[in-house]
């Protein structure tokens, strides 16, 4: 998101981004589901995105607690 988006977090760690994603929901469902599916698709395509994968790791940790 860019700064003109109401959900824009600003400069933030992957952990803070994961916390926000974990509690957000849009018209198509939970934002966490979108991020987890994005990470899965990137892996299937053989693409390495450390930023997305780090957010994914934190989301999984949050879900376990």
N, C-alpha and C positions, 0 to 999 in steps of 0.2 A: 504494500500500500504506500501511497505517497502522502505527503503532509496535508493534502486537501481532503483526505479520507477520514471520516469520524473515528474509525477504528485504528488509525495510525498510531503506533506505539512510540515512534521516534527511535533514536539510537538505543538499542537494547541487546542484552545477551541472548543467546539461543535459549537459555533457561527461562528468561522472562517472556520471550516470544512463545515458548511452549505453554507457559501458564496461561497466557492470554488466549491462545488457540484452544486450550483444553476447556475453557469456559465459554467459548463463543459458538454461536449457531447461526446459520443463514437459512434462506428459504429452501435450500437443497439438502439441509441436514447439518450435522456437527462439523465444525471446522477441523476437528481432530481427525475425523474420517477422511476428509479431503487430503490433509497433509500425509497421513499414513499411506493412502493410495498413491499419492504423488511419489513418495519415496520408493514404493514397490515398483511403480512404472519406470522410474529412473534406473533402478537396478536391472529390470528386465531389458531395458534398452542399452545397458552397459555404460550408463552415464554416472560419473562420480560428482556428487554435489555435497561436499562436506557440511555446508550450512544447513541444507534440508535434512541430512542424516543426523546431524547433532540435535536439531529440533525434535526429530523423530525419537531419538534416544531419550530425551527428557520427557516427551509425551508418554512413552512407554513406562518410564519410572513413575510419573504422576499417576498413571492408571493402576499401577501395582500397589499404591498406598491408599 
